[in-house]
Amino acid sequence: MKRRLLIIGLILQFALAGFSQQPDPQKPVQPAPRTDRQQPRTQSDEDVVRISTNLVQVDPVITDSKGKQVTDLRADEVQILEDGKPQKITNFSYIPLDSAGLARPATAAAPAKPVDKNAPPVPPVRLKPEQVRRTMALVVDDLGLSFESAYFVRRALKKFLDQQMQPDDLVAIMRTGGGIGALQQFTSDKRQLYAAVEKVKWNPTGRSGVSAIPQMEGNPLPDLPTGGGENERATTVSEDQDQFREDLFAVGTLGALNYVVRGLKELPGRKSIVLISDGFKIFNRSEPQGSDRILNALRRLTDLANRASVVIYTMDARGLQTLSLSAADSTANMTSDQIEQSLSNRRTDFFESQSGLNYLAQQTGGLAFRNNNDLNAGIKRVIDDQQGYYLIGYRPDEATFDKVSGRRKFHKLSLKVTRPGKFNVRMRNGFYGITDEEAKPAPQTREQQLVGAIISPFGSAGVNVRLTSLFANDPKLGSIMRSMVHVKGRDLTFTDEPDGWHKVVFDILAITFGDNGVVVDQIGRTHTMRLKDKTYERVINEGFTYNLTVPVKKAGAYQLRTALRDVVSERVGSASQFIEVPDLKKNRLALSGIVVRGMPLELFQKKESRAAQKENSDDSVDESDPKANAAVRQFKQGLIMEYALIVYNAQLDKTSAKPQLQTQVRMFLNGQQVFSGKAIPYDGSNEPDLKRLPLAGAIQLGTSMAPGEYVLQIIVTDPLAKEKYRVASQWIDFEIVK
């Protein structure tokens, strides 16, 4: 009975308030007006860089002597050269990125308030393309990160998330040494990003050691007059092995970057990557073949980045190093000449290891940040640098794409500013004589299409796929992820068959990745559906939902990724969701995922009346609107939205042996809180399993609620628990439609 009082109380609360008619006095009902910095970008949605027989187009950034961008140049004030020969400019324009580089509105300084670390977090906003202010791919080279540098990189990334990242930023934190699942989709969800930061650790099998600068180890025994040649040969073999290993991991770093660039290629406009690394050498003085191996990989990467309109910024994670003797160095049994030679080698190795970072930035039009201990200042400079760019194109000669000795030539590009004054030009420094049409990959097989969509950091939209994944814990099965994949029926290709039947065949692949990028579970099947009459019409108009249940043996952060391929059209759609699985064995307060559905007020009242009279009630009552279900979550104004979840590990009062929970409902629209309900006591009487308490409620959506994407947040407080673990929250997004 008290559960129904909770439901009816919430209905009355929302019905009387109209939800948007009587707002929380401390929070605005509607989000703040959009400012200029939030307006859609003016950059072209077309490819920024083009390489074809009719047009070569590049995107330089030009600054003055003070480092300020120059935005008013004319075509007759610049000269573009290919292999040193001037070219006739056929198109010239400056593209401002209105949303980047603009200061946020000044606000009056508010009095400092103590930060409640135990307060429930604000749910993240699912950004629309026109709401994105900036997109950043932070690639951490953990294949080449020392133990010492890994600490500073983690600290810098956490500071970026805490202080520099804004609600309208899309960010991805990727690791070159992570599994394919570590290459996540861009997100504004800080939970997912914090989980990625925690996985930035020293890789003992990588090319960097414990210290950012290798220390001298000295000689355990003085050099003997005989046998020196054998010792030198052993030392040489060891050095060669270390060098080969270093080259191998450097190529691995470039391969991971290559993969990220290929994913970015599908996005419109100018993109950027920030590579944070301890560096890598381009040239190996002792093994020329090693130099070619890395240099060739660099050239392939920069050519791909240039064609994909990706600018690469690089940061040396080691910061400013003295490179002189330190307390960690051992000079035992070393002569002064040996010490000086070791210091000389250390300085040479350090500066040579920065050459790869310098080359990547220079060849793609980015900036290289080195010898600076403030990594966050470097990230800020990257953000400030993305204010705009020029688009300059020319018609290439026919010989540009001819083969020389059976190979395509690399053509160098340069740009000169003829206007009086001192200018700095940053642009892509060249391209291979291969057109974009020739560089297109060969058609992919079915498996390649599905796996490519699954492991890509970016979603595929060939088929509209919506994924809803919810954590739950069952006494018998343990922790599980229950997922609903909703597919838009109109995006599939049905073939007509005799007697009014319609057939569709689709492939589906679902993979669960752990926070280390390793595959935890996977399901792959091919399905054939035959439908007719009303069932066919319903699937076409309403779509259908595919259900998955994945057991989870270990607590932690997970990503569920799914891809669906229409066999006839070969269109692929994919979706991804981040899920946190708590460790219930620690006996801390936790919540399952939230299930919501909607129904008209009349049906809800009828259902509650049956429950009050203890009549059998069919919980699967027709909601009248097929989109108001747990998988789609599109509700019309005025509907009743029911929600349900499970509360785990509530502490029990020693006297009454009952929980003393408080529950609260909050709602957000575009990141702004529009409602905060009062805390309501939870009565756990007559519940058979006090470790798993069901919590349910209902909300009437006001008829004046503005259409848009909302977030429902449920907050549970346990005053009997330790202060640090008293509050748990869970949220789910839904949409209000007319």
N, C-alpha and C positions, 0 to 999 in steps of 0.2 A: 504494500500500500504506500509506503514512504517513497518507493521508487517512482510511483505514478505521481505523487505530490511534487517530486523533483521535476518531472517532465511537465506537468501542468503549470507549475510555478514559472518555469522557463518560457513556456508558451505565452502566458499572460504578460510576463515581463517584456517579451519582444513584441507581442501584439499591441499592447498599450503604447509602447514607445514607438511603434512603427519602425523600429530599428534605426531609421535615419531622421526621425522627427524629434527625438529627445536624446541627444547625444551625451556622451560622457563629458562632464563639465571640464575635465582636464585635457581632453583630446578632441581634435576636430573630427567631424563626421566624414567629410570629404577630404581627399588628399590635397596638399598645398598646390597652388597653380604651378604649371610648368614654367620654368625659366628658360631663357634663351639657350643655355648650355644643354638643355634637354631636348631641343628640337632635332628633328631627323637630320642626319648628315647630308651635306650637299655633294659629297664625293660621288663620282660616277659608279653606278652598279656594274658597269662593264669592266672587262679586264684592264688593269692598269698597264701592264707590260705586254706588248705584242711583238712577235717575231714572225713575219711572213714575207713572202716574195714582194709584197706591195708596201709593207709598212714595218719599220722597226721603231718601237715606242718605249721610252724610258721615263722614269719618275724621279728626277733629282731634287734634292733639298739644297737651297742656296742661302748662306748666311753672310752677314757683314763681318767686319773686323772685331765687333763686340760679341759675336755669336748670335745676334738677333736675325730671325728669318727675314729675307727680302722677298716681298710678295708682289712688287709692281714692275718687274722686268718686262720688256717687250721682246718680241721675236728677233728684232734687228739688233738686240743688245747681247745676244748669246750666239755661240758657234759650236756646233756638235761635230765631232770628228770620229771616223771609223778607221782604225789602223793608221791614224795620223792624217787622213784625208778629210777635208771639210765636206760636209753633206748639206744639201738644201733642205731646210726645215719646211715641212708641209703642214704641221699642226702644232700649236703652242697655246697652253693655257695653264692657269694656276688653280689648283683644287684646294680650297680651304676645308679643314675638318672642323666644322663649327663646334662640335661637341667635345673636341679635344683641345687642351691647352687653355681653355677659358676658365677664369677664376670663378669660384662659387660665390654666390651672393654674400655680401658682408652681413653679419648678424651681430646684434648687440651681445656683449659678453654676459653670459648668464652666471649667476653665482655658483660657485663650485658645490657640487652635491656629492656626498659620499657614495661610492660605487658599491652596490650590493652584489657581491660575487655569486651569491646563491639565488639571485633573481632568475626567473625563467627567461630563456633567450627569446629574441624576437625572430619569428619565422622568416626565412629568406623570401625574396621576391623572384618570381619567374618572369624574367625580362622579355619584352617583345623587341624585335630588331630595331624599331625606331626609338626605343628607350635606352639603348646601350650607349654609354658615353665613351667607353674605350674597351678594347679587347687585348688582353695580355697573356702570352704563353711564356711562363717562366720554366725554363728547362734546366734542371740541376744535373750536372754531369757527375753523378756519383761513381761512374767508372774511373774518373780522374780527380777525386776529391779526397784530400788527406783527412785523417781523424781530427786534426786541429781545425781545418777549414769547415768540416761538416758542422761543428758546433756553431760557428759564426754564421753560416748560411741558414741553419734552422732558426737562429735568433733573429736574423734579418727578415726572413719570410714571415715569422710570427708578428714582428713589428709592422710589416707591410699589411698583414691582415687586420691587425688591431687598429692601426692609425692611418694608413694610406689608402687602403681599399675602400671604395665608396659603394653605396647600394646599387648604383647603375653601372657597375663594372662587371665584365665577364672575364674570369680568370681561370687559367689551367696551370697546375703545378705538376710537371712531369719529370720523370727520372730516366736518364739514359740507360741505367742498369736495371730498371724495373721490368717486370713481366709485361706482356701486352695489355693486361688489365690496368696497369698503372698509368697508361695513356688515356686519361679520362676526358670526358666532354668538358667544354667550357661551362662554368657555373658561377652563380652568385651565392651559392650555399657555402657559408664558411665552415660548416661541420665537415663537409667533404674536403675542403682545402686544408683545414687543420689536420685531418687524418692523413692527407698526403704529406704534409710537413713532417709529421712524426715519423714517417718512413724514410726521411732523408738522413741517412747514416753512413758511416764509413764502410766501404766495401773492402774487406781485407784481401780479396782476390783482384782488386783493381790495380791501376798503374801508379797509385800514390800511397805513400806509407803513413806512419802515424803523424809525423811532423810535416808541416807545409814545406819546410826546407830540410832536405836530408842532412843528418848530422855526421860529423867526422867520427870514425870508429877507431882510429889509431892503428898501430901495429902491435899485436900481442907479444911478438918477439922481435928483437932487432934483426935487420937484414943480415943473412949469412954470406960469407964471401963466395960460397959455392951453392949451386941449386937455385940461384936467383932466376935463371931462365925458366925453370919449371914453374916457379911461383908466378912469374909474369904471364906464362901461357895459361895457367889456371885462372888468373885474374881476368885475362882477356876473354876467355870462354864465358865466364860468369857475366861480364859486362855485355857481351854480345847477346846472351840469353835475356838479360834484363831489357836491353834495347828492343829486341824482337817483341817481347811481351808488352812493352810500352807502346810500340807501333801498332800492335794488334788491338789494344784497347782504345787507342786513338781512333783507329778506323771504326771500331764499334761505336764510339761516341758520334762520329759523323754519320754512321748508318742510322742511329736513332734519330738524329736531327733530320736526316733525309725523309724518314717516315712521317715526322711531324709536319714537315714542309708539304709533303704530298697531301696530307689531310687539309692543311690550310689552303691549298690551291683551289679547292672547290668553293671557298668563300669569296664574295665580291670585294673589290677595293684593295687598298693597301694594308698588308698585315705585318706584324712584327713578332719576333722571338727574342727573348732575353736568355742567353746562355751563361750560366754561372759555373765556372770550372777553375781548377788549378792550372789549366793550360795544357798544351801539347805542342811538340815540335813538328815543324814541317820537314826539316832536313836532318838526316842522320849522317854525320860525317864519316862514320865507320862502315856504313852500309848504304851505298847509293840506291839500291833497290828499295830499301825501306823508305827513302825520301820520295821516290816515285809513287810508292803505294799510297802514302798519305797525301801527296800533292794531287794525284789523280782523283782521290776521293774528295778532296776539297774542291777541285774544279767541277766535278759532277754535282756536288751539293750546291755550290754557288750558282751554277747554270740553272739548276732546278729552282732554286730560290728566286732567281731573277725572273724566270718565266712565270712563277707563281705569285709575283709581286710581294714577296716576303723580305722584309728588312731584318737582318740579324744584328742585335746588339750583344756585346760580350762583356763579361765582368770577371776579373781575376779575383777569385775568392781569397787568395792569400794575403791581399792587402799590401801594405808597405812593409818591406823586409829590409833589415840592415845588411844581410849577407856577409857580415863579418863574424869573427869568432864569438861564440857564446858559451855559457856555462854547460850547455848540453854536449858540446864538442869534446871529443877525446883526442888529444895529440900525443898519446903515449908512444914513445920510441920513434917519433916523426922528427925529421930534420926541419930546419927553418925553410929550406927550399921546398920540401914536400908539403909543408903547411901552406906556403904561399901558392903552390900549384893547386892544392885542393880548394883554396879560396877562389882562385881564378876560375877553376872548373865550375864551382858553385855559381859564381856570377854569370858565367857563360851559359850554363844550363838554365838558369832562371830566366834570362832574357830571351833565350831561344824558345823556351816553353811558352812565352807570350806571343810568339810569331804566329801560331795558328789562330789565336783569338784575334789578333790584329788583322790577319788576312781575311777571316770571315766577315768582320765588320766592314773593312774597307771595300771588299768586292761586292757587298750587297747594299751599300749605302748607309750602313749603321755607324755606331760609335763603339769604341773599345775603351772600357774603364779599367784602369790598372793603377797599382801603387797607391791605393786609397783604402783606408780601413773602414770607411762608412759605406757599406753596401746599399743601405737604404737611400743615401744621397744619389747613388748611381741609378737606382730604380726611378727616383723622382726626375732625374735628368732625362731618362728615357721617355717618361710621360710628357715632360715639357717639350721634348723634341718633336712630338707628333702633332704639330699645328697645321701642317699642310704640305703640299708638294706641287711641283710643276709636271705637266705632261708634255713631252716634246717628242715629236715623231719625224721621220724622214723616210724617203723611198730608197731602199738599198739597191746597189748594183746587182746585175744578174750573176756576177761571179761570186757574190757573197756566199752563196749556198753550194758552190761547186766543190767537189772533192779534190784534195791535193794528196797525191800518192796514195789514193784509196781511202783517205781519212778526211773528216770534216775539220776545217780550220777554226781556231779560236780567234774571234775578232775583238780587238780592244776598242773600247769606247772612252771618250773624254769630252769634257765640256769646258768652254772658255767663256768668261763674261767680259764683253768688250766695253761695258759702261765704266767710266773712270772710278777708281776706288779699289779697295782690297776686298776680295770676296773668297769665300770658301765653298767649294762645290763637293757635295757628297752624292754619289750615284753609283749605279751598277757599272762595273768596269769592263764588261764584255759579255760575249755570248758565243756559243758554238753555231756554226753555219748549218743549223737544222731548223726548219720551220716548225711552228707549233703543231701543224697538222701531222708532220712526220713524227713528232715526239709523242703523239697520242699513244697510250698503251694499247696492246692487242686486246680483243674481246676476251672477257673473263668467263671461266667456267661457272657452273652453279655454285660449287663449293667456294670458289674465290669470291664470288659476289656476296655470299652470306657471311663468310669470315671477314671479308674486308669491311662490311657494314658493322659487324660486331666489334672489331678491334679498333676501328677508326675513332679518333677523339671527337668526331663530329657526326651528328645524326644524319640518316638518309630519309628522304621524304617522298620517295616514289610511291609508297603506299602509306596512308595515314594510319599510324600505329600509336596507341596510347597505353602506357604501362603503369600499373598501380601495384606496388609491392608493399606488403604489410608484415611486420614481425609479430610472431605469436609464440607461445610456449605451451605445449601439450604435456600432460603428466606422463603419457606413454611414449610419444614421439620425441619429446624434448623440444628444443628451439627449432622453429621452421620459418620459412619465408613463403607466404601465400601471395601469389601474383596473379593478376588479371590482365591479359593482353586484349585490348579492344581494337578491332580492325574495322575500318570503314569499308562497307560492302561495295560501294560504288567504285572504289579504286581497284577492285579485282576484275579479272576478265572471265566472264561466264560464257560457255559455249552451249548452244541450243542442242537438245537431243530429242528423240521421238517422244510422243505422249506428253509433251509439255514440261519435260524435265530440263533442268539447267545444271551444268557441271562446272566446277572450278577446282583447280589443282594448285596448291601452294606448299612451299617449303617453309618450315619454321625452325629456327635455331635459337636456343637460350643458353647462355653461359653465365655462371656466377663466378666472379673474381674476388679473391681475398684482397686485403689492403696492401699486400706485397705484389699484387699483379698475377698471382698464380691461380690457375683454374681450380675451383673447388668442386663444381658440378656442371654438367652440360646435358642438354636434351636436344636432339635433332631428329625431325621427322618430316615426312611428306604426307600431306593429307589430300584426300579427294572428297569433295562435298557435292551431293546431288540434291537439288531442291526443286520444288514446284509450288505453284499456286500461292497461297498467302505466306507460306514460310519463305519462299523466294523473295516475295515483295518486302517482307519484313527485314530480311538480311540486307537487301539493297538499300532500303530506306534507313534502317537503324543500325546496321552492322551486326557484328557478333563478338562474343568474348571467349577467349581461349584461356583456360585456367591451368596454372602450374603450381606445384608445391615442392619446395626444395628444402631438405633437412640441413640444419646448420649445427655442426658439432662443436664449434669454438666461437666464443664471443669475439667481437671486433667489428671493423667497418668492412662492408661488402658493397660490390656493385653487381647488379643484375642487368645484363644486356641481352636484348632480344632483337632478332631480325626476321622479317617475313618477306618471302620472294614469290611474286606471282609468276607461275611457270610460263604462261602464254606470253605475257608482255615483258617478262624479265625485270619488271620494276621491283625495287627493294625498299622496304621501309624498316626503320630501326628505332629503338627507344632504349633509354637507360635510366636507372634509378639507384640512388645511393641509400643504403640502409645501415643503421647502427644496431647491432645485436648486443644487448647488455649481458653481463655475466651475472646471472641470477643466483649463482652459488655464493656470491658475496653477501647475499641477504640485504641488498639495497633496493630502495624504492625504484620501480621501473614500470613503464607502460607499454602495452602492445600498440600496433598500428590502429588507426581509427577507421571504422567502416561507416559510411554515410549513405543514405538514400532519401528520396523525397516522395511525398504523396500529398494530395489535396487534403485540406482540413477536414472535409466530410468523411473521407475514408479513415483518417487518423482517429477521429472521434468515435467512429463505429468500432474500430479495432480496440480502442481503450475501453469502450463500453463493454465489449465482450470479455475483455480481460478482467474488468471489475466484477462482472457477474460469473467469473470463472468458467466461461464458455470456451470451447475449443476455438482457437483463432489461428487462421492460416497466415503465418508471417510473410508468405510470398504473395500477399494480396497485390493485385495489379496497381501499379503506381499511376497509371493513365499516361504518364510521359516516359517512354522507354529510355530517354537520356538521363533521367533522374535516378540513376542506379550507382552502385559503388564503383563501377569501372569508368563511366563517362563523367558523372558528377556535374551535369548541367541542369540547373534548377531555374524554374520560372518564379517571378515575384509572387509572394503570397503562399508558396508551398510550405508544408511542414518538412523540415529536414531532420531526420532521426540520425543519431550517432551512437556508436557502441564501441567499447574497448575493454581491455582487461587491465586491472591494477595488480602488480606483482609485489610481493614481499612487504606488505604493510605491517608495521609493528603493532603489537597487541598490548593493550593496557593490562598491567599485572593484576588488577583487581577484577575487572569485568571480562577480561580475555576477549575484548572486542577492539577493532581498529577505531581510530579517531581522525579519520581523513577529512580534509576540506577540498572541495572541487570548485573550479572556476572556469568560465568560458570567456575567451577573447576572440575578436575577429579583426582582420586586417584587410585593407584594400590598397593595392599598389604600395605595400610597405608601411602604410599609415594605419595606426590603430583606430578603428571606428566604433568599437564597442568593447567594454570590459564589464562583465557581470560580477555580481557579488559572490563572495565565497559561500558555498552551501555545504553543510555537514553531510557526510555520507554515512548511511546506516548499513552496516554489514551483517545485521541479524539474519539468522537462518541460512546463511551461506555455507554450503558443505565444505568448501575449500577456501580457507582464509588466506592462503598464499596466492590465490587467483580470484580476485574479486571483480565481478562484472560491473561495469559502469555504463549506464545508458541515459540518454536524454533526448529532447526534441526541441527544435527552435522553429518558430514561425518566421519566415523571411518576410520582411516588410514589403508592402506593395510599392513603396517609394524608393526601394533600394536601387541604386544606380547599377546598370549592367556593367560587368567587369569581372576580373579574376580576384577571388577572395581566398583567404586562408582562415580555417577554423583551428583554433588552438585550445587544447584541454590541459589545464594545469591542476596537478594534484599535490597537496601539501600534507605531510605527515609530521605533526608536532612531536610525536613520540620518537622519531628517528634523530640521529645525530644532526647537528645544524648543517653540516656540509652536504648531507644526503636527504634533506627534508623535502625538497621540491623536485618533481619530475614533470616533464611536459612532452606532449606529442602534438603534431599538427598534420593537416591534410588540406590540399588546395581544392577549390571548387569554383564554379563559374555561375554567375547570375545572367540569364538571358531573358530577352523580352518574350 
